[in-house]
Amino acid sequence: MKTTTLTAPEIVCQGCASAIKKSVGTLMGMREIQVDIDTKHITGTNEDAVQPDQVKAAVEKAGFTTQ
């Protein structure tokens, strides 16, 4: 298992967090997704097959930029 952490400055509410969780959750192999509204961090625990670029693309598909 590995962990990927990204920052998305536009996260401002629980609705944002839900949209990100839903989008990232569609990736095959994702096990746990946490979105911290205060720190703007997205942390995903996944099988080794999921690459950070895939997580980033899923967050961006939900409408959020990442850093």
C-alpha positions as CSV (number, residue, x, y, z in Angstrom):
1,M,0.0,0.0,0.0
2,K,1.1,3.5,-0.6
3,T,-0.2,7.0,0.3
4,T,-0.5,10.0,-2.0
5,T,-1.1,13.5,-0.7
6,L,-2.1,16.5,-2.8
7,T,-3.2,20.0,-2.0
8,A,-6.2,21.6,-3.6
9,P,-6.6,25.3,-2.5
10,E,-10.2,25.5,-3.7
11,I,-11.5,23.1,-1.1
12,V,-13.9,25.2,1.1
13,C,-16.7,23.0,2.2
14,Q,-18.0,19.5,2.7
15,G,-19.5,19.5,-0.7
16,C,-16.0,20.0,-2.2
17,A,-14.7,17.1,-0.1
18,S,-17.6,14.9,-1.2
19,A,-17.0,15.6,-4.9
20,I,-13.3,14.8,-4.6
21,K,-13.9,11.6,-2.7
22,K,-16.4,10.5,-5.3
23,S,-14.1,11.2,-8.2
24,V,-11.0,9.7,-6.6
25,G,-13.0,6.8,-5.3
26,T,-13.6,5.6,-8.9
27,L,-9.9,4.7,-9.3
28,M,-9.4,1.0,-9.1
29,G,-7.3,0.1,-6.1
30,M,-8.1,3.2,-3.9
31,R,-8.7,2.0,-0.3
32,E,-9.2,5.2,1.7
33,I,-9.6,8.9,0.8
34,Q,-9.4,11.7,3.3
35,V,-10.1,15.3,2.5
36,D,-9.1,17.9,5.1
37,I,-11.1,21.2,4.5
38,D,-8.9,23.2,6.9
39,T,-5.5,22.2,5.4
40,K,-6.8,21.7,1.9
41,H,-5.0,18.3,1.8
42,I,-6.3,15.2,0.0
43,T,-4.7,11.9,1.2
44,G,-5.4,8.7,-0.6
45,T,-4.3,5.2,0.5
46,N,-4.1,2.8,-2.4
47,E,-2.6,-0.3,-3.9
48,D,0.7,0.2,-5.6
49,A,-1.0,0.1,-9.0
50,V,-2.5,3.7,-8.5
51,Q,-0.1,6.4,-9.6
52,P,-0.1,9.9,-8.1
53,D,-0.8,11.3,-11.6
54,Q,-4.0,9.3,-11.7
55,V,-5.1,10.7,-8.3
56,K,-4.3,14.2,-9.5
57,A,-6.3,13.7,-12.7
58,A,-9.3,12.4,-10.7
59,V,-9.2,15.5,-8.4
60,E,-9.0,17.8,-11.5
61,K,-11.9,15.9,-13.1
62,A,-13.9,16.9,-10.0
63,G,-13.1,20.5,-10.8
64,F,-10.3,21.3,-8.5
65,T,-6.7,22.3,-9.2
66,T,-3.9,20.6,-7.3
67,Q,-0.5,21.5,-6.2
